[in-house]
Every structure is written in C-alpha cells, then in structure tokens.
Amino acid sequence: MREIKQRLEKGVAVLARLEQRRQETRTPLWGYETEFLIISHELRQLESDIIRDPGALESHLVRLPRIPPSEAGPDLP
C-alpha cells in the first residue's frame, strides 16, 4: 500500500508541474501526451493492484473477460 501511495504522490507532483508550465506558457496542451501516459499507466497499475489484492473491494468487483483486439470486430467511425 505504501508503494501505491508513493507512486500516486509522484504522479500528482508531475501533473502539478505540467499544469504550472501550461499556465506559465499559456499553452493548454503543453505536456498533454505526458499527462495522458501518466494517468493511463496509473489506472492500469491500480487495476492490476486491485485484481491482485482486492481486499474490501472484492464484493464490489465484476470481472469481465478480456476480448483480444483481433476478435473485437471493426472499429466504428
């Protein structure tokens, strides 16, 4: 749990610096890709951590089978 907290605190600090830089440069999309990567990585990591050890959340979890992209069908426009 301590590792999760430290990892999230580090991510929040990076996101705060990105937001500060956006305000300084007046460029709303400055660091957008980095922000997206940090958030998506943390969400995947949290999902993995919860699945590995659900604790009190276990009764609220619904496990869905993953469908490989090759079987998911065509992308919709």
URSULFEN-V586803 format. One record per helix or strand of 2 or more residues. SS is the DSSP state (alpha for helix, beta for strand). FROM is the first residue (numbers start at 1). TO is the last residue. If there is no record, write none. Layout:
ss->SS from->FROM to->TO
ss->SS from->FROM to->TO
This chain:
ss->alpha from->2 to->25
ss->alpha from->32 to->52
ss->alpha from->55 to->60
ss->alpha from->69 to->71
